[in-house]
Amino acid sequence: MDFSLTEEQQTLKDEARRWLAERYPAEEWNESDWGELAELGWLGVSVPEDQGGAGLGFLEEAVIFEELGRALYPGPYFATVGLALPALPPEEAEQAAAGARRWSAQVGTLVPDLDKVDAVLSGGELVAAEGELVESIDPTRTLGRLPNASNNLLQGSALARARAALACEAVGIAQRVLELGIEHASTRQQFGKPIGVYQAVSHPLADTYGDVELARSLAYWAAWAVAEGDEQAPTAAAAAKAFASEAAVAACERSIQVHGGTGFTWEHVLHRYYKRALWIEQFAGTPSALRAEVAAALLD
């Protein structure tokens, strides 16, 4: 199976990286950017053309999710496109693609980015985005709870899509913190030499490189399975999120260590990547729970 990007997908990836690099990482979300995302077509990539979208698929969205993770994007793209969009009625999907309304969906009892969206999918119903925020490890990706919310479990293709999207984000995070670690190891000197020449520094970065490449392969496999409606999509997405989220957390920890711990300070962006990686690791299934799902599917 060929996992290389098409010319169109590579162009989309390059354009996304350029656009995001001019604006992020930033601690605050610029709400005016949402209209630009609509103009770029990112909000309606998989929305049919007769509903105002591009009529493409989840593979193209996966490319964007990876770049959003790399840029640590703080807006509700995952909530709207990764969670809610597939379940929206045609009229609401058209509004989402046009950037007219932002959406999220309830997962368990929690709603990602409740304070940044206009409405929420909860138990198959569309409800107002009203409720209370709860503590989140990542302040740029908030969590909220609807009034009197009962447990609402994502299932089937919607759950696979959300997990695949998070796996792609995790790959973007791991790739970026690896780059930051390599840059520091190449420029920071100790005893007259770049610290990267020492095995205690270079070997953890090499381990991260291997993890990133495997995580990307799994994430693209999951994205393909979701895009094609393949019967392996739930298993592929569970495997991809389990490995990619752990790889992102480990990549952050190694890069922080390479930076001599300075990456854990508020003045350095690494601590924010670490928090996003931890958020992804815990949302919509922990790695241990996901591996149990994969094992059950393989042994069934």
N, C-alpha and C positions, 0 to 999 in steps of 0.2 A: 504494500500500500504506500502511495506517495504522499508524504506529509508536507512537501514543499509548498510554499505559497504561490498562488497564481500571480500574474503581473498585476491584476486589479487589486488583489488582496495586499500585495507588497506596497503598491502605491497608497492604499488606504492606511497601511501601517506607518509609512513614512510621513504622510500628511498629519496623522494623529500625533506622532511624536513631535513634529515641529510645532504644531498648534499648542500642545500641552506644555512643551518646554518653555514657551514664552510666558506662561501663566502660573505653573505649578512646579514643585510643591509650594503650597501656601496654606497657612493654618485656617484661613477663612474662605468660605465658598463665595464666589462672586455670582450672585443670582442672575445678573445680566448675561452671563455666559450661556445660560440655558437656551436663550434664543439663538445664539450662534451655533450651538450643537444641532438645533433644528435645521438651520440654514445649511450646515455641513452635511446633513442627512443622517447623522449618527443616531438620532432618536427613532428613526423609522427604517433602519436597515432591513429588518425582516418583515416589515409591514407591507402588505400587497400594494402594488402601484395604484389600484383604484381606490385605495384608502389614503393616498398621499405619501406612501412610503417608497422605498427603493426596490422592493420586491426581491431582495437577496435572501440570505439565510443566516443561521447562527454562526457559521464559520467566519463570516465577515464580522459579526458582532464579537466573536471571540478575539479577533485581532485587536479590536478596540479595547476590550476588557483588559487585555495584557498591557496595553499602553497606558490605560488609566491607572492600573496598579503600579506601573513603573513611575508614573508622575504623582502618585499618592493623591489622586483626584478626590476632593471632599464633597462633591455634589451627589444628588440622588440618582445617578445613572444606574447603579446596580438595582436600587429599589424599583425604579420605573421599568427599565428594559430587562434586567435579569430576573426579577420576581413577578411583577404585575402584568407586563405587556402581553404575554401569551394567553392570559385568561380574560383580557378585556374584550367587551363587545366591539363590533366594527366601528361604531361612532366614537367610542372612547379611545380606541386604538388610533384613529385618525387624529383626534385631539392631542394624544401623546406624541405622535410623530411630528405634529406641527409645533410642539412646544407650548401648546395652550394650557395643558394641565400636566401636573406631575403626580405620579402614583407610587404606592408601595403596597405590600401585602403582609398580612399577619402570618408569622411562622411560629408555631407554638402559641405563646401568649404575647410575643414581642413583634414590634413593627419597626424595621429599619428606617431611619431618617423620617420619623413621624413629623418632626418639626419643619421639614423641608418640602413636604408634598401637600397636594390639595385633597386627595382622597385615598382610601385604603380598601383593598379587597380583603374581606374577612368572611370566611365560611361561605364563599360563593356569592356574597353580597357586596355592593359598593356602598361604603359608609364614609362619613366625614372624617377628616384627619384630626380628630379631637381626642385628647387623652393626656396622660402624664408621661414625662420623660423618666427613664430609669438610668441608673449608673451604667456607663459603658466604658470599657478600657480604652476605646479610641474616641476621643471627643469630637473628631471630625466625621465620624460615622455613628450617629446617635441611635439610641433605641428608645422606643416608647411603648406604652401599653394602653389599649383602648378601654373605655369604661366597661366594667362587667364582662371583660373578655374571657371567653372559654378557650380551651386548648384547640388550636386549629392546625392540623398537620398537613403540610404539602405532600403530595403523592405523585407517583407516576412521572410523566414527562415534565411537569412543572418543577418538581424537585430535582430531577436530573439536570435540567437547564440551569437552575440556580447554582447547583454544586459545580457544574462545569464552568460557569461564569466566575465563580470564586476561585476555582483552580487556576484559571487564566490570570486573574488578578494577582494571585500568589506568585505565579511565575514572573510576572512583571516586577514585583517587589524584590524577589530573590535576585533577579538579574541586575537590578539597579544597585542593591546594596553590595553585590559582588563587585560591580564597577567602582563603587566608592572605596571598597577595601583595597582593590588593586591599585587605584590611584594613590591612596595614602601609603601603601607599602612601597610604591615606586619612588615617592618623593621624600618621605620621612627618613632621615639618616640617623644611624646610631653607630658609634665607633668608626665614623668615616665611610660607612656603607649604607645603601638603602636597606631598610629593615626587611624587604622582601627576599633578600638573599638568605635569610635565616629560615631553617626548616620549620621552626615553631610558628612562623608567620605564613610562609608559602604553602605549607601542607593543608591547613584549614581552608585556605582560599581554593586550592585545587579540589578539595572535597566538595566545596560549594559549587564549583563549576560542574562537576559530575552530577550533583543533585539537580542543578538547574536544567541541564540537558535532558535528564530522565523525566523531570517534572513537566517540561515543555512537551515531550513526546506523549505523555499520558494525558495532558490537558488537551492537546490537539486531537488525540484519539477520541476523547470524550466529546469534544466539540463536533467532530465529524459524526459520531454516533447520534448525538442530539439532532443535528441538522438533517440527517437522513432518516430519523425516526427508527433507527436500528434497535432491535430487541436487546442488544447489549448496552444501550445507553445508560440505564440505571446503574449497572455494575461499573461501566467505564467511568461515569461521573463520580461515583463513590470512591473508586480507586484513585482517580486523579486528584480529587480534593484532599483525600487522606494524605497522599504523598506530597503534593505540592504545598499544602499548608504547613506541614512539618518542615519541609525543605526551606520555606520562607522564614520560619521562626529560627531555624538553625543558621541560616545565612545571616540573619540580623545579629544573632549572638556572636558568630565568628567575626563579623565585620566590626562589631563593637569592641571585641577583644583585640583585633588588629589595630584599632585606633587607640589602644591603651586605656579603654574605658571612657574616653572623652565622648564617644558616640552615645553614651547614655545620659548626657547632660541635656538640659533644656535648650542650650544654645546650638545643638547639633541636630540635623534632620534625622539621623539614624534612629533616635528613640521613637520618632513618629512612625517610621516604617515598621519598627518592632511592634508597636501597639496595633497597627493595622493587621500585621501578620497574625498576632494573637487573636484579634477579633475574628478573622477569617477562619482560623483553626477551630474556634469554638462554635461558630454559627452553622446551623443546618447540618449538624452531625460532627462529633469529635472524631479524630483519626481512629481511635480504638473502636468506636461504634461503627464507623464506616468499614473498617477492615472486617468486622464481624459480619456486616451485610455482604461484603464481597465473598467471604468464606461460605456463608450460607447459600449464596447464589451458585457458587461453583460446586458445592457438595449436594445441592438439591437434585 
